[in-house]
Amino acid sequence: MARTLTTAVSNHLATNDIRPIHLLSIGFSTPVNLTDNSFDLTSSISGSSKTYTASPFLISVPEFEEQTDVSKSSINILLSGADTTFISVVLNENIVNDTVELFRGFLDSNNALIADPILLYSGNIDTFQIEESTNSSSINLAVVSHWADFEKKSGRQTNNNSQQRFFSTDVGMDFASQTVLDLKWGREKWDLILSKRRKKYLNLS
């Protein structure tokens, strides 16, 4: 992901007093904006002013590595739900595909947010998991980048009815439900065929 730093941020990073914070936006039906800072922060990084609430619910900010090529990266965000604030949301709403944005910002010597925070990650909620014990509970949100759906064929399934909807004479999926083998397609398939032919040729010679 390309990064563009403002002059103010670049100047701050050149000092010996770097104060990083994180801003997290989750696009629930009622959006949630959180920060791991010790006090609330207001920013207009998304085009409109938002207040990011200093909250103990944000347990951890995920670590992830930048990729130089196109890939479907993912992160996990852990939220505390001890008072059922978030548990109620994930159980009563369809949160899958809700947007998530994670920014890194910096505070100046007056504890003011330097414009503008850097977008670290943008994606959508893929799955979630609730973990509860006798004295605590938490929610783990699995967030994936938009590349996760890059090769997805909407509405297509690996069964005979779905295949014949598009190719009425093709019976290649007629016994798909009985096949549990890892089917090889494309270049991998031809590499396998060529390998078998080489072995057959060597055995004959």
N, CA, C and O of each residue as an XYZ file, in Angstrom:
820
protein
N       0.841     -1.190      0.000
C       0.000      0.000      0.000
C       0.875      1.238      0.000
O       1.776      1.359      0.830
N       0.622      2.163     -0.922
C       1.423      3.376     -0.998
C       1.144      4.271      0.202
O       0.012      4.356      0.676
N       2.190      4.936      0.688
C       2.069      5.820      1.833
C       2.392      7.247      1.423
O       3.342      7.489      0.679
N       1.599      8.185      1.908
C       1.879      9.600      1.702
C       1.894     10.271      3.061
O       0.873     10.313      3.747
N       3.042     10.795      3.452
C       3.187     11.447      4.739
C       3.097     12.953      4.569
O       3.681     13.517      3.643
N       2.374     13.594      5.453
C       2.340     15.042      5.429
C       3.688     15.581      5.919
O       4.466     14.865      6.550
N       3.941     16.833      5.623
C       5.193     17.462      6.055
C       5.294     17.454      7.576
O       6.368     17.224      8.131
N       4.166     17.709      8.251
C       4.163     17.739      9.718
C       4.521     16.379     10.303
O       5.273     16.302     11.274
N       3.984     15.297      9.716
C       4.294     13.950     10.194
C       5.751     13.609      9.917
O       6.427     13.036     10.771
N       6.234     13.953      8.741
C       7.637     13.687      8.401
C       8.578     14.400      9.358
O       9.573     13.827      9.803
N       8.262     15.651      9.672
C       9.092     16.403     10.613
C       9.057     15.780     11.996
O      10.074     15.742     12.687
N       7.888     15.289     12.407
C       7.765     14.664     13.728
C       8.588     13.384     13.809
O       9.223     13.117     14.829
N       8.580     12.592     12.738
C       9.325     11.331     12.730
C      10.835     11.558     12.767
O      11.600     10.649     13.090
N      11.248     12.754     12.440
C      12.686     13.072     12.463
C      13.157     13.505     13.845
O      14.347     13.748     14.046
N      12.233     13.604     14.799
C      12.593     14.019     16.157
C      12.873     12.793     17.027
O      12.729     11.653     16.585
N      13.274     13.050     18.263
C      13.535     11.970     19.223
C      12.371     11.770     20.188
O      12.488     11.029     21.164
N      11.246     12.434     19.912
C      10.087     12.357     20.807
C       8.867     11.933     19.999
O       7.969     12.734     19.741
N       8.847     10.664     19.605
C       7.765     10.147     18.771
C       6.686      9.539     19.656
O       6.965      8.678     20.491
N       5.464      9.989     19.469
C       4.340      9.524     20.289
C       3.259      8.924     19.393
O       2.330      9.629     19.000
N       3.361      7.648     19.065
C       2.383      7.019     18.166
C       1.104      6.614     18.887
O       1.127      6.228     20.056
N      -0.004      6.707     18.175
C      -1.305      6.214     18.658
C      -2.001      5.544     17.483
O      -1.562      5.682     16.341
N      -3.087      4.816     17.754
C      -3.848      4.161     16.688
C      -5.311      4.594     16.743
O      -5.876      4.827     17.811
N      -5.896      4.690     15.566
C      -7.311      5.028     15.427
C      -7.990      3.898     14.663
O      -7.544      3.517     13.581
N      -9.065      3.367     15.227
C      -9.767      2.225     14.633
C     -11.214      2.582     14.362
O     -11.933      3.040     15.251
N     -11.637      2.366     13.111
C     -13.039      2.586     12.732
C     -13.648      1.262     12.285
O     -13.095      0.581     11.421
N     -14.786      0.897     12.873
C     -15.503     -0.325     12.499
C     -16.897      0.072     12.040
O     -17.638      0.728     12.771
N     -17.250     -0.335     10.809
C     -18.500      0.107     10.205
C     -19.716     -0.703     10.584
O     -20.428     -1.190      9.706
N     -19.974     -0.860     11.883
C     -21.230     -1.473     12.313
C     -22.387     -0.571     11.879
O     -22.157      0.522     11.362
N     -23.630     -1.022     12.087
C     -24.784     -0.188     11.733
C     -24.707      1.154     12.454
O     -25.087      2.190     11.909
N     -24.208      1.119     13.692
C     -23.812      2.337     14.399
C     -22.303      2.296     14.486
O     -21.760      1.567     15.316
N     -21.598      3.067     13.642
C     -20.137      2.969     13.569
C     -19.459      3.149     14.921
O     -19.902      3.925     15.767
N     -18.364      2.402     15.095
C     -17.573      2.461     16.320
C     -16.197      3.009     15.979
O     -15.526      2.499     15.082
N     -15.775      4.050     16.697
C     -14.462      4.660     16.499
C     -13.705      4.645     17.822
O     -14.117      5.280     18.793
N     -12.594      3.912     17.848
C     -11.844      3.718     19.078
C     -10.387      4.140     18.899
O      -9.874      4.163     17.780
N      -9.731      4.472     19.998
C      -8.306      4.750     19.984
C      -7.653      4.098     21.192
O      -8.273      3.949     22.245
N      -6.390      3.710     21.026
C      -5.647      3.161     22.160
C      -4.943      4.262     22.942
O      -4.129      3.987     23.823
N      -5.262      5.511     22.612
C      -4.732      6.646     23.364
C      -5.441      6.744     24.709
O      -6.507      6.158     24.896
N      -4.858      7.475     25.635
C      -5.443      7.581     26.978
C      -6.565      8.605     27.060
O      -7.233      8.699     28.090
N      -6.788      9.380     25.990
C      -7.899     10.331     25.968
C      -8.465     10.391     24.555
O      -7.808      9.987     23.596
N      -9.699     10.903     24.434
C     -10.376     10.966     23.143
C      -9.612     11.855     22.162
O      -8.958     12.822     22.553
N      -9.713     11.502     20.866
C      -9.084     12.283     19.812
C     -10.086     12.547     18.694
O     -10.942     11.710     18.405
N      -9.975     13.702     18.077
C     -10.842     14.051     16.952
C      -9.995     14.242     15.706
O      -8.971     14.923     15.734
N     -10.437     13.628     14.608
C      -9.686     13.717     13.361
C     -10.646     13.779     12.183
O     -11.769     13.280     12.253
N     -10.187     14.401     11.097
C     -11.002     14.504      9.876
C     -10.355     13.734      8.735
O     -10.498     14.111      7.571
N      -9.639     12.649      9.062
C      -8.912     11.894      8.052
C      -9.818     11.235      7.025
O      -9.383     10.972      5.904
N     -11.055     10.966      7.377
C     -11.972     10.282      6.459
C     -12.890     11.254      5.727
O     -13.892     10.844      5.143
N     -12.556     12.521      5.757
C     -13.360     13.508      5.048
C     -14.309     14.268      5.954
O     -14.652     15.416      5.672
N     -14.736     13.639      7.040
C     -15.594     14.305      8.008
C     -15.022     14.077      9.405
O     -14.380     13.059      9.663
N     -15.254     15.007     10.276
C     -14.677     14.943     11.612
C     -15.260     13.781     12.413
O     -16.477     13.619     12.499
N     -14.375     12.979     12.995
C     -14.797     11.859     13.831
C     -14.083     11.932     15.174
O     -12.920     12.327     15.258
N     -14.798     11.547     16.211
C     -14.194     11.459     17.536
C     -13.906     10.006     17.851
O     -14.809      9.169     17.851
N     -12.649      9.711     18.118
C     -12.211      8.361     18.457
C     -12.121      8.256     19.978
O     -11.356      8.973     20.624
N     -12.915      7.353     20.528
C     -13.051      7.243     21.972
C     -11.939      6.411     22.585
O     -11.643      5.305     22.133
N     -11.327      6.968     23.626
C     -10.344      6.201     24.394
C     -11.096      5.134     25.160
O     -11.903      5.443     26.037
N     -10.833      3.874     24.831
C     -11.658      2.803     25.383
C     -10.831      1.599     25.787
O      -9.921      1.203     25.058
N     -11.127      1.009     26.934
C     -10.459     -0.227     27.350
C     -10.912     -1.436     26.535
O     -10.346     -2.522     26.667
N     -11.948     -1.251     25.677
C     -12.433     -2.365     24.869
C     -11.426     -2.790     23.814
O     -11.409     -3.952     23.406
N     -10.581     -1.859     23.365
C      -9.577     -2.174     22.359
C      -8.379     -2.808     23.049
O      -7.494     -2.114     23.550
N      -8.365     -4.153     23.067
C      -7.357     -4.890     23.824
C      -6.001     -4.853     23.133
O      -4.981     -4.626     23.783
N      -5.980     -5.072     21.835
C      -4.697     -5.117     21.147
C      -4.823     -4.608     19.723
O      -5.852     -4.791     19.071
N      -3.762     -3.967     19.248
C      -3.664     -3.516     17.863
C      -2.815     -4.536     17.120
O      -1.699     -4.829     17.551
N      -3.312     -5.086     16.015
C      -2.612     -6.187     15.341
C      -1.301     -5.761     14.690
O      -1.138     -4.620     14.257
N      -0.381     -6.707     14.635
C       0.860     -6.528     13.899
C       0.715     -7.224     12.544
O       0.148     -8.314     12.470
N       1.208     -6.623     11.497
C       1.155     -7.253     10.182
C       2.308     -6.735      9.337
O       2.878     -5.680      9.616
N       2.642     -7.492      8.302
C       3.755     -7.151      7.439
C       3.256     -6.595      6.116
O       2.260     -7.060      5.563
N       3.968     -5.589      5.617
C       3.654     -5.047      4.303
C       4.072     -6.050      3.228
O       5.075     -6.748      3.374
N       3.292     -6.113      2.149
C       3.596     -6.993      1.025
C       3.933     -6.151     -0.201
O       3.286     -5.136     -0.458
N       4.942     -6.572     -0.954
C       5.309     -5.845     -2.161
C       4.482     -6.262     -3.370
O       4.478     -5.573     -4.389
N       3.779     -7.392     -3.259
C       2.931     -7.845     -4.358
C       1.478     -7.885     -3.908
O       1.172     -7.731     -2.726
N       0.587     -8.095     -4.877
C      -0.840     -8.155     -4.577
C      -1.140     -9.436     -3.815
O      -0.847    -10.528     -4.301
N      -1.722     -9.315     -2.627
C      -2.040    -10.497     -1.830
C      -3.245    -10.207     -0.953
O      -3.548     -9.053     -0.651
N      -3.926    -11.266     -0.550
C      -5.112    -11.113      0.299
C      -4.693    -11.211      1.757
O      -4.816    -12.266      2.380
N      -4.199    -10.107      2.292
C      -3.714    -10.068      3.666
C      -4.879    -10.055      4.647
O      -6.025     -9.811      4.268
N      -4.573    -10.319      5.905
C      -5.601    -10.343      6.940
C      -5.010     -9.904      8.273
O      -3.806    -10.032      8.499
N      -5.853     -9.394      9.142
C      -5.452     -9.035     10.496
C      -6.549     -9.491     11.453
O      -7.671     -9.779     11.036
N      -6.213     -9.552     12.735
C      -7.189     -9.893     13.772
C      -7.236     -8.780     14.796
O      -6.201     -8.315     15.274
N      -8.443     -8.356     15.130
C      -8.643     -7.290     16.108
C      -9.380     -7.867     17.301
O     -10.447     -8.464     17.157
N      -8.802     -7.685     18.479
C      -9.377     -8.244     19.700
C     -10.056     -7.141     20.499
O      -9.431     -6.149     20.877
N     -11.356     -7.334     20.750
C     -12.150     -6.369     21.508
C     -12.681     -7.010     22.767
O     -13.126     -8.158     22.756
N     -12.633     -6.264     23.846
C     -13.233     -6.747     25.086
C     -14.735     -6.544     25.008
O     -15.200     -5.513     24.521
N     -15.491     -7.514     25.482
C     -16.946     -7.394     25.467
C     -17.526     -7.696     26.828
O     -18.636     -8.218     26.937
N     -16.763     -7.363     27.888
C     -17.146     -7.748     29.239
C     -18.517     -7.234     29.640
O     -19.223     -7.878     30.415
N     -18.898     -6.072     29.113
C     -20.219     -5.525     29.468
C     -21.232     -5.765     28.346
O     -22.277     -5.116     28.301
N     -20.920     -6.700     27.440
C     -21.773     -7.114     26.316
C     -21.980     -6.013     25.274
O     -22.839     -6.154     24.403
N     -21.220     -4.930     25.342
C     -21.373     -3.850     24.366
C     -21.237     -4.353     22.938
O     -22.091     -4.072     22.097
N     -20.174     -5.091     22.658
C     -19.920     -5.565     21.309
C     -20.550     -6.923     21.044
O     -20.911     -7.219     19.905
N     -20.688     -7.748     22.064
C     -21.313     -9.060     21.877
C     -22.739     -8.903     21.360
O     -23.179     -9.654     20.490
N     -23.446     -7.934     21.897
C     -24.810     -7.686     21.455
C     -24.850     -7.300     19.981
O     -25.760     -7.705     19.258
N     -23.871     -6.521     19.533
C     -23.828     -6.080     18.140
C     -23.580     -7.257     17.199
O     -24.310     -7.440     16.225
N     -22.548     -8.058     17.490
C     -22.194     -9.136     16.566
C     -23.241    -10.244     16.528
O     -23.362    -10.939     15.519
N     -23.997    -10.420     17.603
C     -25.011    -11.461     17.619
C     -26.331    -11.024     16.992
O     -27.113    -11.863     16.545
N     -26.582     -9.724     16.956
C     -27.866     -9.239     16.469
C     -27.786     -8.551     15.108
O     -28.814     -8.175     14.544
N     -26.579     -8.384     14.576
C     -26.420     -7.758     13.280
C     -25.625     -8.668     12.351
O     -24.907     -9.562     12.800
N     -25.762     -8.430     11.074
C     -24.932     -9.126     10.092
C     -23.686     -8.278      9.868
O     -23.686     -7.385      9.021
N     -22.628     -8.552     10.619
C     -21.436     -7.706     10.577
C     -20.434     -8.152      9.509
O     -19.463     -7.442      9.247
N     -20.653     -9.311      8.893
C     -19.744     -9.780      7.849
C     -19.732     -8.773      6.696
O     -20.786     -8.344      6.227
N     -18.543     -8.405      6.251
C     -18.300     -7.424      5.193
C     -18.403     -5.979      5.671
O     -18.269     -5.061      4.862
N     -18.636     -5.753      6.961
C     -18.552     -4.385      7.476
C     -17.112     -3.896      7.343
O     -16.171     -4.664      7.546
N     -16.944     -2.637      7.006
C     -15.614     -2.092      6.760
C     -14.843     -1.849      8.058
O     -15.425     -1.535      9.097
N     -13.534     -2.000      7.973
C     -12.639     -1.728      9.103
C     -11.449     -0.919      8.583
O     -10.844     -1.281      7.574
N     -11.119      0.167      9.265
C      -9.968      0.985      8.903
C      -9.104      1.220     10.137
O      -9.603      1.564     11.208
N      -7.812      1.029      9.966
C      -6.867      1.212     11.061
C      -5.837      2.255     10.648
O      -5.157      2.102      9.633
N      -5.727      3.320     11.445
C      -4.795      4.405     11.177
C      -3.748      4.488     12.281
O      -4.007      4.121     13.427
N      -2.575      4.970     11.924
C      -1.560      5.313     12.930
C      -1.344      6.819     12.893
O      -1.063      7.402     11.846
N      -1.481      7.428     14.056
C      -1.282      8.864     14.174
C      -0.165      9.174     15.151
O       0.408      8.277     15.770
N       0.135     10.454     15.281
C       1.200     10.891     16.182
C       0.750     12.135     16.930
O       0.032     12.974     16.386
N       1.177     12.244     18.178
C       0.846     13.398     19.008
C       2.047     14.326     19.099
O       3.191     13.878     19.174
N       1.767     15.646     19.090
C       2.851     16.606     19.251
C       3.136     16.841     20.736
O       2.558     16.168     21.589
N       4.003     17.770     21.042
C       4.398     18.025     22.434
C       3.254     18.537     23.286
O       3.332     18.504     24.514
N       2.179     19.016     22.640
C       0.996     19.491     23.376
C      -0.103     18.435     23.418
O      -1.240     18.722     23.790
N       0.252     17.202     23.029
C      -0.707     16.088     22.996
C      -1.847     16.314     22.014
O      -2.952     15.805     22.202
N      -1.568     17.084     20.964
C      -2.542     17.288     19.892
C      -2.198     16.356     18.736
O      -1.027     16.068     18.488
N      -3.221     15.890     18.035
C      -3.019     14.968     16.924
C      -2.442     15.710     15.720
O      -2.993     16.719     15.281
N      -1.335     15.205     15.194
C      -0.696     15.810     14.027
C      -1.419     15.340     12.766
O      -1.670     14.147     12.593
N      -1.745     16.277     11.897
C      -2.422     15.918     10.644
C      -1.385     15.446      9.612
O      -0.336     16.073      9.461
N      -1.664     14.370      8.918
C      -2.820     13.496      9.039
C      -2.337     12.094      9.408
O      -1.241     11.698      9.009
N      -3.136     11.339     10.163
C      -2.794      9.950     10.462
C      -2.640      9.118      9.185
O      -3.221      9.439      8.148
N      -1.856      8.054      9.277
C      -1.539      7.198      8.119
C      -2.463      5.987      8.122
O      -2.634      5.337      9.153
N      -3.054      5.686      6.982
C      -3.893      4.493      6.858
C      -2.995      3.263      6.806
O      -2.252      3.076      5.843
N      -3.061      2.422      7.841
C      -2.268      1.202      7.897
C      -2.957      0.032      7.218
O      -2.317     -0.770      6.538
N      -4.274     -0.058      7.408
C      -4.987     -1.227      6.876
C      -6.448     -0.864      6.636
O      -7.072     -0.161      7.431
N      -6.977     -1.360      5.522
C      -8.387     -1.192      5.199
C      -8.916     -2.524      4.683
O      -8.338     -3.113      3.770
N     -10.010     -2.996      5.264
C     -10.557     -4.284      4.842
C     -11.985     -4.461      5.310
O     -12.663     -3.500      5.674
N     -12.430     -5.712      5.295
C     -13.803     -6.040      5.698
C     -13.794     -7.223      6.650
O     -12.916     -8.084      6.585
N     -14.774     -7.256      7.530
C     -14.885     -8.353      8.484
C     -15.246     -9.636      7.744
O     -16.219     -9.687      6.992
N     -14.452    -10.658      7.971
C     -14.686    -11.958      7.330
C     -15.419    -12.895      8.284
O     -16.458    -13.451      7.931
N     -14.889    -13.073      9.481
C     -15.508    -13.913     10.505
C     -15.283    -13.281     11.869
O     -14.514    -12.328     12.004
N     -15.956    -13.816     12.876
C     -15.716    -13.360     14.240
C     -15.835    -14.541     15.188
O     -16.477    -15.542     14.873
N     -15.214    -14.414     16.343
C     -15.255    -15.470     17.349
C     -15.419    -14.843     18.729
O     -14.708    -13.903     19.085
N     -16.361    -15.372     19.499
C     -16.597    -14.890     20.860
C     -15.969    -15.869     21.847
O     -16.199    -17.076     21.765
N     -15.187    -15.355     22.765
C     -14.551    -16.173     23.794
C     -14.992    -15.667     25.165
O     -14.852    -14.486     25.480
N     -15.522    -16.576     25.965
C     -16.036    -16.180     27.274
C     -15.504    -17.094     28.373
O     -15.268    -18.284     28.162
N     -15.325    -16.507     29.538
C     -14.957    -17.262     30.727
C     -15.855    -16.770     31.864
O     -16.784    -15.995     31.636
N     -15.577    -17.220     33.081
C     -16.424    -16.840     34.214
C     -16.309    -15.367     34.578
O     -17.213    -14.807     35.199
N     -15.185    -14.727     34.189
C     -15.007    -13.329     34.599
C     -14.644    -12.383     33.450
O     -14.356    -11.211     33.692
N     -14.653    -12.861     32.223
C     -14.322    -11.974     31.106
C     -14.874    -12.522     29.794
O     -15.270    -13.685     29.702
N     -14.890    -11.670     28.802
C     -15.308    -12.090     27.459
C     -14.625    -11.181     26.444
O     -14.272    -10.042     26.748
N     -14.448    -11.697     25.249
C     -13.800    -10.914     24.202
C     -14.296    -11.374     22.840
O     -14.855    -12.462     22.697
N     -14.081    -10.526     21.845
C     -14.477    -10.824     20.478
C     -13.259    -10.663     19.579
O     -12.568     -9.645     19.626
N     -13.008    -11.665     18.772
C     -11.903    -11.623     17.820
C     -12.479    -11.423     16.420
O     -13.182    -12.292     15.904
N     -12.182    -10.288     15.813
C     -12.655     -9.992     14.465
C     -11.562    -10.329     13.459
O     -10.462     -9.779     13.525
N     -11.859    -11.221     12.537
C     -10.923    -11.537     11.449
C     -11.251    -10.621     10.277
O     -12.345    -10.680      9.715
N     -10.299     -9.780      9.918
C     -10.505     -8.776      8.873
C      -9.611     -9.106      7.682
O      -8.419     -9.364      7.853
N     -10.174     -9.099      6.486
C      -9.410     -9.418      5.275
C      -9.459     -8.238      4.312
O     -10.399     -7.443      4.330
N      -8.437     -8.138      3.476
C      -8.395     -7.076      2.479
C      -9.376     -7.371      1.346
O      -9.910     -8.476      1.252
N      -9.610     -6.378      0.487
C     -10.570     -6.565     -0.604
C     -10.089     -7.587     -1.618
O     -10.884     -8.064     -2.426
N      -8.787     -7.941     -1.598
C      -8.275     -8.948     -2.522
C      -8.782    -10.342     -2.181
O      -8.646    -11.263     -2.986
N      -9.363    -10.509     -1.004
C      -9.861    -11.831     -0.604
C     -10.959    -12.321     -1.538
O     -11.140    -13.528     -1.699
N     -11.696    -11.398     -2.156
C     -12.786    -11.775     -3.068
C     -12.377    -11.642     -4.532
O     -13.226    -11.693     -5.422
N     -11.078    -11.471     -4.783
C     -10.631    -11.191     -6.150
C     -10.979    -12.313     -7.113
O     -11.368    -12.052     -8.251
N     -10.844    -13.573     -6.667
C     -11.103    -14.711     -7.544
C     -12.443    -15.382     -7.259
O     -12.725    -16.460     -7.783
N     -13.247    -14.761     -6.449
C     -14.525    -15.358     -6.083
C     -15.538    -15.248     -7.216
O     -15.670    -14.190     -7.831
N     -16.248    -16.326     -7.492
C     -17.298    -16.349     -8.492
C     -18.645    -16.353     -7.777
O     -19.088    -17.386     -7.274
N     -19.278    -15.208     -7.738
C     -20.534    -15.086     -7.003
C     -21.611    -15.972     -7.608
O     -21.827    -15.961     -8.820
N     -22.277    -16.729     -6.769
C     -23.386    -17.549     -7.213
C     -23.001    -18.886     -7.809
O     -23.882    -19.689     -8.117
N     -21.692    -19.161     -7.987
C     -21.258    -20.425     -8.564
C     -20.906    -21.408     -7.453
O     -20.299    -21.041     -6.446
N     -21.300    -22.670     -7.658
C     -21.002    -23.728     -6.708
C     -20.477    -24.947     -7.456
O     -20.723    -25.111     -8.651
N     -19.759    -25.792     -6.744
C     -19.197    -26.985     -7.383
C     -20.176    -28.145     -7.304
O     -19.905    -29.158     -6.658
N     -21.307    -27.991     -7.961
C     -22.264    -29.091     -8.074
C     -22.851    -29.098     -9.480
O     -22.692    -28.136    -10.231
N     -23.525    -30.175     -9.827
C     -24.005    -30.376    -11.191
C     -25.042    -29.331    -11.599
O     -24.998    -28.837    -12.726
N     -25.971    -28.984    -10.711
C     -27.015    -28.017    -11.055
C     -26.430    -26.643    -11.373
O     -26.842    -25.987    -12.330
N     -25.468    -26.218    -10.559
C     -24.860    -24.920    -10.790
C     -24.071    -24.908    -12.095
O     -24.110    -23.923    -12.832
N     -23.357    -25.994    -12.387
C     -22.567    -26.070    -13.617
C     -23.457    -26.045    -14.862
O     -23.152    -25.354    -15.834
N     -24.549    -26.794    -14.828
C     -25.415    -26.872    -16.007
C     -26.270    -25.628    -16.191
O     -26.861    -25.431    -17.253
N     -26.338    -24.812    -15.192
C     -27.034    -23.528    -15.354
C     -26.299    -22.659    -16.361
O     -26.919    -21.886    -17.092
N     -24.964    -22.787    -16.401
C     -24.158    -22.000    -17.328
C     -23.716    -22.819    -18.551
O     -23.541    -22.274    -19.641
N     -23.539    -24.134    -18.355
C     -23.104    -25.016    -19.447
C     -23.987    -26.261    -19.421
O     -23.675    -27.247    -18.754
N     -25.090    -26.197    -20.156
C     -26.155    -27.192    -20.040
C     -25.732    -28.607    -20.433
O     -26.347    -29.570    -19.976
N     -24.704    -28.760    -21.263
C     -24.308    -30.095    -21.708
C     -23.100    -30.640    -20.950
O     -22.655    -31.759    -21.208
N     -22.576    -29.860    -20.027
C     -21.373    -30.265    -19.291
C     -21.782    -31.090    -18.062
O     -22.509    -30.609    -17.193
N     -21.305    -32.335    -18.006
C     -21.628    -33.209    -16.875
C     -20.403    -33.442    -15.997
O     -20.339    -34.424    -15.258
N     -19.432    -32.533    -16.083
C     -18.186    -32.681    -15.323
C     -18.372    -32.641    -13.819
O     -17.537    -33.148    -13.070
N     -19.473    -32.035    -13.373
C     -19.728    -31.936    -11.935
C     -20.795    -32.923    -11.468
O     -21.320    -32.807    -10.360
N     -21.108    -33.894    -12.324
C     -22.197    -34.831    -12.023
C     -21.943    -35.613    -10.744
O     -22.879    -35.910    -10.001
N     -20.684    -35.947    -10.481
C     -20.346    -36.736     -9.295
C     -19.463    -35.939     -8.327
O     -18.684    -36.507     -7.561
N     -19.603    -34.614     -8.382
C     -18.760    -33.762     -7.545
C     -18.955    -34.042     -6.056
O     -18.006    -33.965     -5.275
N     -20.187    -34.366     -5.669
C     -20.455    -34.603     -4.249
C     -19.788    -35.873     -3.738
O     -19.629    -36.047     -2.530
N     -19.392    -36.776     -4.663
C     -18.753    -38.025     -4.259
C     -17.224    -37.955     -4.361
O     -16.515    -38.880     -3.965
N     -16.739    -36.838     -4.901
C     -15.300    -36.688     -5.105
C     -14.693    -35.903     -3.960
O     -15.125    -34.786     -3.677
N     -13.704    -36.466     -3.303
C     -13.055    -35.776     -2.182
C     -11.582    -35.524     -2.483
O     -10.827    -35.093     -1.612
N     -11.177    -35.800     -3.735
C      -9.783    -35.582     -4.110
C      -9.528    -34.104     -4.372
O     -10.454    -33.349     -4.667
N      -8.256    -33.695     -4.261
C      -7.849    -32.342     -4.579
C      -7.671    -32.249     -6.088
O      -6.641    -32.661     -6.621
N      -8.674    -31.709     -6.777
C      -8.635    -31.643     -8.235
C      -7.617    -30.613     -8.699
O      -7.535    -29.521     -8.138
N      -6.839    -30.959     -9.726
C      -5.814    -30.082    -10.245
C      -6.337    -29.345    -11.478
O      -6.935    -29.958    -12.362
N      -6.112    -28.043    -11.536
C      -6.588    -27.242    -12.644
C      -5.438    -26.421    -13.221
O      -4.413    -26.230    -12.567
N      -5.615    -25.936    -14.451
C      -4.682    -25.003    -15.053
C      -3.290    -25.572    -15.197
O      -3.119    -26.747    -15.522
N      -2.279    -24.725    -14.949
C      -0.888    -25.120    -15.154
C      -0.505    -26.280    -14.255
O       0.250    -27.159    -14.670
N      -1.016    -26.298    -13.023
C      -0.686    -27.382    -12.102
C      -1.160    -28.723    -12.650
O      -0.495    -29.745    -12.483
N      -2.315    -28.705    -13.305
C      -2.850    -29.931    -13.896
C      -1.926    -30.441    -15.003
O      -1.605    -31.628    -15.048
N      -1.496    -29.534    -15.901
C      -0.644    -29.946    -17.013
C       0.730    -30.378    -16.546
O       1.320    -31.283    -17.137
N       1.258    -29.753    -15.496
C       2.538    -30.185    -14.935
C       2.447    -31.627    -14.447
O       3.381    -32.413    -14.608
N       1.283    -31.963    -13.838
C       1.083    -33.325    -13.353
C       1.003    -34.316    -14.515
O       1.565    -35.408    -14.442
N       0.300    -33.932    -15.590
C       0.169    -34.809    -16.763
C       1.530    -35.046    -17.409
O       1.875    -36.179    -17.744
N       2.301    -33.976    -17.583
C       3.622    -34.101    -18.191
C       4.560    -34.954    -17.353
O       5.376    -35.705    -17.887
N       4.438    -34.833    -16.027
C       5.267    -35.632    -15.135
C       4.961    -37.117    -15.304
O       5.874    -37.942    -15.331
N       3.674    -37.460    -15.418
C       3.281    -38.861    -15.599
C       3.772    -39.395    -16.950
O       4.191    -40.547    -17.059
N       3.713    -38.528    -17.984
C       4.163    -38.969    -19.311
C       5.679    -39.215    -19.321
O       6.157    -40.148    -19.967
N       6.424    -38.374    -18.603
C       7.869    -38.577    -18.534
C       8.200    -39.910    -17.877
O       9.052    -40.661    -18.353
N       7.501    -40.192    -16.763
C       7.741    -41.452    -16.051
C       7.407    -42.649    -16.944
O       8.130    -43.646    -16.955
N       6.293    -42.540    -17.701
C       5.899    -43.639    -18.584
C       6.940    -43.843    -19.681
O       7.272    -44.978    -20.024
N       7.457    -42.738    -20.234
C       8.460    -42.828    -21.292
C       9.745    -43.450    -20.778
O      10.349    -44.281    -21.457
N      10.171    -43.054    -19.575
C      11.401    -43.585    -19.014
C      11.285    -45.080    -18.706
O      12.256    -45.825    -18.834
N      10.102    -45.501    -18.303
C       9.898    -46.930    -18.005
C       9.911    -47.790    -19.268
O      10.295    -48.960    -19.236
N       9.483    -47.188    -20.382
C       9.446    -47.922    -21.633
C      10.825    -48.015    -22.286
O      11.107    -48.974    -23.005
N      11.671    -47.040    -22.043
C      12.982    -46.996    -22.711
C      14.021    -47.823    -21.985
O      15.171    -47.889    -22.418
